[in-house]
Amino acid sequence: MSNPLGQSSNGSRRVALPTPPSGWPIGSYPTYAEAQRAVDYLSDQEFPVQDVTIVGVNLMQVERVLGRLTWAKVIGGGIVSGAWLGVFFGLVLGIVTGGFLAPLIAGIVGGIIFGVISTTIPYAATRGQRDFASTMQLVAGRYDVLCEPKTAESARDLLAKLAI
């Protein structure tokens, strides 16, 4: 019987469960790039950065709309992605069989058919409820830099010089 924690019955293997970050705050930044710059500065000053953690606070899932979807765009995207997949499989098949033109053509045609089917069926299933393309991101409202208590004061002093 398996254990959901990944530990064997004799306790020989243990999986680390997620734990909240710990440490004292040494800086807070509106963007990840600024928090990363602060840690990079600490590293340049030969600070033990293994004591530092960047924590995203106030996480948000952001969906950015890229544009409207139409049947033409869906089918066109299926043709293009399927053709690329077909080129790949056609070339692999050509290497295995020794001929290149026939496997390449067969791969492209098969890829286009697969691509069109694999894009049109899910789009048709939405029945017009999602006629747009988008991308999802997980972003934070701010990024806090935490440090182990033993070195937090010196890290804070170094970061104060960065702000000058």
N, C-alpha and C positions, 0 to 999 in steps of 0.2 A: 504494500500500500504506500502511496506517495504522500509526502508531507507538503502542504502548501507553502511552507517557509523554506523549502529546499534543504531541510536538515534530515540526514539519514536517521534511522532508528537508534543508532549508537551515538549520535550527536557529532559525527566527524566533520560535517560541512555546514556552514552557516552563511546565509545570504544576508547582506547588509540591507536593512530596511531604511527607507528615506527618513532623515531626521531634519528638524528645522535648523537653520543656520544659528551659530552662536558667535559671540564676540561683542566688542564695544563699537559703536558707530564712530568712524573717523572722517566721514565725508558723505554728502548726499548730493546727487547730480540729476539734472533733468533728462539726460540722455545716456545711453549705454556707452557711447563713444567717449563722453567726458569721464565716466567712471573708469573705463579702460585706460584712458590717458593718465588718470591719477595713479592707478596701480602700476602702469608702465614707468611713471616718474619714480615711484617708490623702488621699483626694480633697478632703475638707473642709478639710484642712490645706494645700491647694495643693501636695501632693506630686505629682511627675510619674508618675501611675498607669500610663502606657503602658509603664513599666519593670516592672510587676507582673504576675504570672501566678498564677491559682488552679489547683491541681492536685489532682484526686481520686486518692487513694492506696488501695490494696487494694480494687479494684473488685469489686462483687458484683452478680449478676443476681438480683433478688428478685421472686418471683411471689407476689402477694397474692391469696388465694382470697376471692372475693366471695360465693359461695354455690353451692348445689346446682342443677344444671340438670335440668329435667324436660321431657317433651314439651310440656306446657302452656306452660311458660315460653318454650321455643324457638319454638313456633308463635305465641304472643302477641307475642313480640319481633319476629318476622317480619311480623306484621300491622301493628304500630305503625310500624316503620321503613319498610315498604313503603307504607303509607298516606301518610306524610310525603313520601316520594319521589314518590308519585303526585300529591299536592297541588301540589308544585313543577312537575312536568311538565304537569299539567292547567292550571295558571295560565299557563305559558309557551305552551302550545298555544292557550289561550283568547285570549291577547294576539295571537297570530299569525292566528287564524281569525276573531276578532271576537266569537264567542259564548263564554260562560263556564260555564254550567251543564253542558252535555253534555261538553265536554272535561274539566272538573273531575271529573265522575263517572267518566268513562272512565279518567282518570289515576289516580284513587284505586283503582278496581277492578283495573286493570292493575298498579299498584304493590303492592297487597296480594298478588296472585297471585305476582308476582316476589319479594316479600319472603318469603313462606312457602316458596317453592321454594328460594330462596338460603340460607335458614337451616336447613331440615329436611334437605336432602341432605348437607351437611357433618356435621351432628349424627348422622345415621343412619350415616354412613361410619365414625364412631368406634366404633360397636358397643359402647357402654357403657364404653369405656376412659377416657373423660374426661367424666364427668358433673358437671362443675363449671365455673363461670365464674371468670376470674381476670384480673388485670392485671399486666403486667411493668414493672419499673423497673430502671434501672442506678443503683446507689448506691455511695458510697465509704465505707470505714471511717474515713477522716479526710481533711481538706482542708488541704494545705500552701499557704502563700502564699510565692511565690518572687519575688525582685527582682534586677535586674541589679546586678552587683558595685559599680558606680560609685556607686549610691545606696542600697545595702542597709543600710549602717550608720545613715544618717539615718532610713530607714524603720523599722528596729528600734527606734530611740530614740522615734519617734513612737508606735509600737504599744505600747511600754512605758507610755506615759502613758495610753493607752486602758484598759489593764488596771488602773490605779490606781482 
